[in-house]
Amino acid sequence: MSLHFELVDYLRTMITPGDPEGIDGVFIHATPGYDWSGHEDESVHGIVLESPLDDLQAIKEAHRVLKPGGHLMLAAPDDEPTGHTGACYAEDGGFEVRDCIMVPDQPGDGDHLHYVAKASRSEREEGLDHLPEQVFGMSGGAQGAISDGEDYEAAQGIGLNRVQKRRNIHPTVKPIGIMERLLADVPQDAVVADPFMGSGTTGIACLRTGHEFIGIEMGEEYLTIAEGRVRHWNTREAGWNAAKVTSDLDTIKKAQEGKPVTLTLDDLFGF
């Protein structure tokens, strides 16, 4: 989970204002077991945090010592290169996730820095005009409060988070660009299977890379979102040469409405 020195230098340059003289006083590179007691509240401009990304206490300490508008970078561990757990904990700790920086360490990548911006609202919600907007919280805690039946309005605060209205209410929508980059080394004739499809970003990336894709999602609400997004981006990216998209949603809806469902052997055995 160690960082390249070039990346640390890059971050120091990007997030530290003014003359770099005395830079150590306004920038922290924290590793596991770091002693936060030497830093006053709102005293630094930037932090790189290398620790288990479910360490909410370290994230809370980082939030305490950062100046308003300061930046925290979480260095994802090797066993979770997308860093999604840390992103969720950071939001629970009061941060807003802005961007994702990937530094691949594979032959041929060299020292290239692949920058992928956070998925924009239009990227997250294109193809979902047929779905109603719902109240959404920017952290697990905020979303839990909404799920408990509390009545919240858009822009209302829940702790350190603001309530929003969204059609895509999945809490960790990945940028299409980063999933596309992760597929770069997957053989073209391989079938990509995502057993936790969420709102369908991996499927959208496969439309761009030309990979055959199978997505699995147990939440009907997320499956509905994923289907709308994938079908929309399929038409947008491919036009007349669009890929064939099939979904279990029609079968699910018919079963819920008590309508007869016709299944073939191909359906049962996945042919």
Buried (B, 14 or more C-beta within 10 A) or exposed (E): BEBEEEBBEBBBEEBBEEEEEEBEEBBBBBEEEBEBEEBEEEBBBBBBBBBEBEBEEBBBBBBBBBBEEBBBBBBBBEEEBBBBBBBBBBBBBBBEBEEBBBBBEEEEBEEEEBEBEBBEEEBBBBBBEEBEBEBBBBBBBBBEBBEEEEEBEEEBEBEBBBBBEBBBBBBBBBBBBBBBBBBEEEEEEEEBEBEEBBBBBBBBBBBBBEBEBBBEBEBEEBBBBBBBBBBBBBBEBEEEEBBEBEBBBEBBEEEEEEEEEEEEEEEEEEE
